[in-house]
Amino acid sequence: MRSLVNGVPDGSLSPWDRGFLYGDGLCETLRTYHGRLFALEPH
């Protein structure tokens, strides 16, 4: 698994980071069928 902090690979995290303190975050998933993205344009 790879971790990114502000889009940069990093292993450190500030204890004052809002995501760390409050669990804020962003996760995006895209559905695939047989290895092809489904409905990418409407997304």
Biopython code that builds the backbone (N, CA, C, O; Angstrom):
import numpy as np
from Bio.PDB.StructureBuilder import StructureBuilder

atoms = [
    (1, "MET", "N", (0.847, -1.184, 0.000)),
    (1, "MET", "CA", (0.000, 0.000, 0.000)),
    (1, "MET", "C", (0.885, 1.238, 0.000)),
    (1, "MET", "O", (1.925, 1.261, 0.658)),
    (2, "ARG", "N", (0.480, 2.250, -0.725)),
    (2, "ARG", "CA", (1.257, 3.475, -0.848)),
    (2, "ARG", "C", (0.507, 4.605, -0.157)),
    (2, "ARG", "O", (-0.705, 4.741, -0.325)),
    (3, "SER", "N", (1.214, 5.407, 0.612)),
    (3, "SER", "CA", (0.572, 6.549, 1.262)),
    (3, "SER", "C", (1.071, 7.842, 0.638)),
    (3, "SER", "O", (2.250, 7.981, 0.311)),
    (4, "LEU", "N", (0.150, 8.784, 0.480)),
    (4, "LEU", "CA", (0.476, 10.096, -0.074)),
    (4, "LEU", "C", (-0.004, 11.166, 0.899)),
    (4, "LEU", "O", (-1.087, 11.054, 1.473)),
    (5, "VAL", "N", (0.799, 12.189, 1.077)),
    (5, "VAL", "CA", (0.419, 13.353, 1.864)),
    (5, "VAL", "C", (0.518, 14.544, 0.923)),
    (5, "VAL", "O", (1.607, 14.895, 0.468)),
    (6, "ASN", "N", (-0.614, 15.160, 0.634)),
    (6, "ASN", "CA", (-0.685, 16.256, -0.331)),
    (6, "ASN", "C", (-0.098, 15.852, -1.671)),
    (6, "ASN", "O", (0.579, 16.644, -2.327)),
    (7, "GLY", "N", (-0.362, 14.603, -2.077)),
    (7, "GLY", "CA", (0.072, 14.118, -3.381)),
    (7, "GLY", "C", (1.522, 13.704, -3.466)),
    (7, "GLY", "O", (1.996, 13.354, -4.547)),
    (8, "VAL", "N", (2.248, 13.733, -2.349)),
    (8, "VAL", "CA", (3.669, 13.387, -2.339)),
    (8, "VAL", "C", (3.881, 12.182, -1.425)),
    (8, "VAL", "O", (3.388, 12.165, -0.297)),
    (9, "PRO", "N", (4.623, 11.158, -1.914)),
    (9, "PRO", "CA", (4.907, 10.030, -1.028)),
    (9, "PRO", "C", (5.635, 10.496, 0.234)),
    (9, "PRO", "O", (6.658, 11.176, 0.159)),
    (10, "ASP", "N", (5.099, 10.127, 1.371)),
    (10, "ASP", "CA", (5.678, 10.589, 2.632)),
    (10, "ASP", "C", (5.265, 9.634, 3.742)),
    (10, "ASP", "O", (4.159, 9.094, 3.731)),
    (11, "GLY", "N", (6.150, 9.434, 4.687)),
    (11, "GLY", "CA", (5.835, 8.559, 5.806)),
    (11, "GLY", "C", (5.541, 9.318, 7.078)),
    (11, "GLY", "O", (5.303, 8.700, 8.115)),
    (12, "SER", "N", (5.550, 10.651, 7.032)),
    (12, "SER", "CA", (5.321, 11.423, 8.255)),
    (12, "SER", "C", (3.961, 12.109, 8.214)),
    (12, "SER", "O", (3.430, 12.401, 7.142)),
    (13, "LEU", "N", (3.414, 12.359, 9.382)),
    (13, "LEU", "CA", (2.121, 13.007, 9.505)),
    (13, "LEU", "C", (2.143, 13.885, 10.746)),
    (13, "LEU", "O", (2.489, 13.433, 11.837)),
    (14, "SER", "N", (1.769, 15.140, 10.566)),
    (14, "SER", "CA", (1.724, 16.068, 11.689)),
    (14, "SER", "C", (0.593, 15.680, 12.640)),
    (14, "SER", "O", (-0.491, 15.322, 12.178)),
    (15, "PRO", "N", (0.810, 15.739, 13.935)),
    (15, "PRO", "CA", (-0.281, 15.441, 14.868)),
    (15, "PRO", "C", (-1.378, 16.497, 14.827)),
    (15, "PRO", "O", (-2.447, 16.292, 15.401)),
    (16, "TRP", "N", (-1.137, 17.606, 14.168)),
    (16, "TRP", "CA", (-2.139, 18.671, 14.041)),
    (16, "TRP", "C", (-2.855, 18.629, 12.694)),
    (16, "TRP", "O", (-3.649, 19.518, 12.389)),
    (17, "ASP", "N", (-2.584, 17.611, 11.890)),
    (17, "ASP", "CA", (-3.240, 17.461, 10.597)),
    (17, "ASP", "C", (-4.738, 17.246, 10.802)),
    (17, "ASP", "O", (-5.140, 16.400, 11.601)),
    (18, "ARG", "N", (-5.565, 18.007, 10.084)),
    (18, "ARG", "CA", (-7.020, 17.927, 10.256)),
    (18, "ARG", "C", (-7.554, 16.525, 9.958)),
    (18, "ARG", "O", (-8.453, 16.043, 10.647)),
    (19, "GLY", "N", (-7.007, 15.877, 8.940)),
    (19, "GLY", "CA", (-7.430, 14.517, 8.628)),
    (19, "GLY", "C", (-7.121, 13.552, 9.749)),
    (19, "GLY", "O", (-7.897, 12.635, 10.016)),
    (20, "PHE", "N", (-5.995, 13.751, 10.408)),
    (20, "PHE", "CA", (-5.607, 12.910, 11.536)),
    (20, "PHE", "C", (-6.501, 13.189, 12.745)),
    (20, "PHE", "O", (-6.952, 12.259, 13.414)),
    (21, "LEU", "N", (-6.757, 14.468, 13.024)),
    (21, "LEU", "CA", (-7.541, 14.840, 14.212)),
    (21, "LEU", "C", (-9.015, 14.491, 14.081)),
    (21, "LEU", "O", (-9.628, 14.021, 15.040)),
    (22, "TYR", "N", (-9.597, 14.719, 12.890)),
    (22, "TYR", "CA", (-11.043, 14.589, 12.728)),
    (22, "TYR", "C", (-11.468, 13.496, 11.756)),
    (22, "TYR", "O", (-12.663, 13.279, 11.559)),
    (23, "GLY", "N", (-10.516, 12.811, 11.151)),
    (23, "GLY", "CA", (-10.860, 11.743, 10.217)),
    (23, "GLY", "C", (-11.333, 12.251, 8.878)),
    (23, "GLY", "O", (-11.937, 11.495, 8.118)),
    (24, "ASP", "N", (-11.074, 13.529, 8.559)),
    (24, "ASP", "CA", (-11.438, 14.065, 7.247)),
    (24, "ASP", "C", (-10.597, 13.381, 6.173)),
    (24, "ASP", "O", (-9.448, 13.013, 6.417)),
    (25, "GLY", "N", (-11.152, 13.220, 5.030)),
    (25, "GLY", "CA", (-10.393, 12.629, 3.938)),
    (25, "GLY", "C", (-11.233, 12.553, 2.680)),
    (25, "GLY", "O", (-12.415, 12.896, 2.667)),
    (26, "LEU", "N", (-10.597, 12.103, 1.647)),
    (26, "LEU", "CA", (-11.257, 11.976, 0.362)),
    (26, "LEU", "C", (-10.845, 10.649, -0.234)),
    (26, "LEU", "O", (-9.659, 10.332, -0.318)),
    (27, "CYS", "N", (-11.811, 9.895, -0.637)),
    (27, "CYS", "CA", (-11.534, 8.614, -1.273)),
    (27, "CYS", "C", (-12.418, 8.529, -2.503)),
    (27, "CYS", "O", (-13.628, 8.743, -2.426)),
    (28, "GLU", "N", (-11.818, 8.221, -3.616)),
    (28, "GLU", "CA", (-12.583, 8.107, -4.847)),
    (28, "GLU", "C", (-12.411, 6.707, -5.408)),
    (28, "GLU", "O", (-11.302, 6.175, -5.462)),
    (29, "THR", "N", (-13.513, 6.124, -5.820)),
    (29, "THR", "CA", (-13.464, 4.808, -6.433)),
    (29, "THR", "C", (-14.179, 4.858, -7.770)),
    (29, "THR", "O", (-15.113, 5.638, -7.954)),
    (30, "LEU", "N", (-13.748, 4.040, -8.688)),
    (30, "LEU", "CA", (-14.382, 3.937, -9.995)),
    (30, "LEU", "C", (-14.702, 2.473, -10.254)),
    (30, "LEU", "O", (-13.875, 1.593, -10.016)),
    (31, "ARG", "N", (-15.895, 2.226, -10.737)),
    (31, "ARG", "CA", (-16.322, 0.860, -11.028)),
    (31, "ARG", "C", (-15.670, 0.377, -12.315)),
    (31, "ARG", "O", (-15.519, 1.135, -13.272)),
    (32, "THR", "N", (-15.290, -0.883, -12.324)),
    (32, "THR", "CA", (-14.743, -1.508, -13.522)),
    (32, "THR", "C", (-15.469, -2.817, -13.791)),
    (32, "THR", "O", (-15.924, -3.496, -12.870)),
    (33, "TYR", "N", (-15.567, -3.150, -15.051)),
    (33, "TYR", "CA", (-16.069, -4.433, -15.500)),
    (33, "TYR", "C", (-15.046, -5.031, -16.433)),
    (33, "TYR", "O", (-14.693, -4.423, -17.444)),
    (34, "HIS", "N", (-14.570, -6.206, -16.108)),
    (34, "HIS", "CA", (-13.580, -6.917, -16.930)),
    (34, "HIS", "C", (-12.360, -6.037, -17.213)),
    (34, "HIS", "O", (-11.812, -6.067, -18.315)),
    (35, "GLY", "N", (-11.936, -5.252, -16.216)),
    (35, "GLY", "CA", (-10.740, -4.429, -16.347)),
    (35, "GLY", "C", (-10.927, -3.118, -17.085)),
    (35, "GLY", "O", (-9.951, -2.417, -17.352)),
    (36, "ARG", "N", (-12.168, -2.770, -17.423)),
    (36, "ARG", "CA", (-12.433, -1.503, -18.119)),
    (36, "ARG", "C", (-13.282, -0.586, -17.233)),
    (36, "ARG", "O", (-14.224, -1.033, -16.577)),
    (37, "LEU", "N", (-12.931, 0.702, -17.226)),
    (37, "LEU", "CA", (-13.683, 1.663, -16.415)),
    (37, "LEU", "C", (-15.107, 1.799, -16.930)),
    (37, "LEU", "O", (-15.337, 1.842, -18.139)),
    (38, "PHE", "N", (-16.063, 1.868, -16.009)),
    (38, "PHE", "CA", (-17.472, 1.988, -16.345)),
    (38, "PHE", "C", (-17.930, 3.431, -16.132)),
    (38, "PHE", "O", (-17.707, 3.995, -15.061)),
    (39, "ALA", "N", (-18.564, 4.031, -17.131)),
    (39, "ALA", "CA", (-19.166, 5.361, -17.053)),
    (39, "ALA", "C", (-18.164, 6.428, -16.625)),
    (39, "ALA", "O", (-18.469, 7.256, -15.767)),
    (40, "LEU", "N", (-16.973, 6.413, -17.214)),
    (40, "LEU", "CA", (-15.959, 7.401, -16.855)),
    (40, "LEU", "C", (-16.363, 8.804, -17.245)),
    (40, "LEU", "O", (-16.153, 9.735, -16.467)),
    (41, "GLU", "N", (-16.938, 8.990, -18.426)),
    (41, "GLU", "CA", (-17.313, 10.337, -18.888)),
    (41, "GLU", "C", (-18.365, 11.001, -17.983)),
    (41, "GLU", "O", (-18.177, 12.159, -17.612)),
    (42, "PRO", "N", (-19.454, 10.325, -17.615)),
    (42, "PRO", "CA", (-20.419, 10.962, -16.709)),
    (42, "PRO", "C", (-19.822, 11.262, -15.334)),
    (42, "PRO", "O", (-20.295, 12.154, -14.630)),
    (43, "HIS", "N", (-18.785, 10.519, -14.956)),
    (43, "HIS", "CA", (-18.172, 10.733, -13.659)),
    (43, "HIS", "C", (-17.557, 12.113, -13.635)),
    (43, "HIS", "O", (-16.977, 12.513, -12.625)),
]
sb = StructureBuilder()
sb.init_structure("model")
sb.init_model(0)
sb.init_chain("A")
sb.init_seg("    ")
for serial, (resi, resn, name, xyz) in enumerate(atoms, 1):
    if name == "N":
        sb.init_residue(resn, " ", resi, " ")
    sb.init_atom(name, np.array(xyz, "f"), 0.0, 1.0, " ", f" {name:<3s}", serial, name[0])
structure = sb.get_structure()
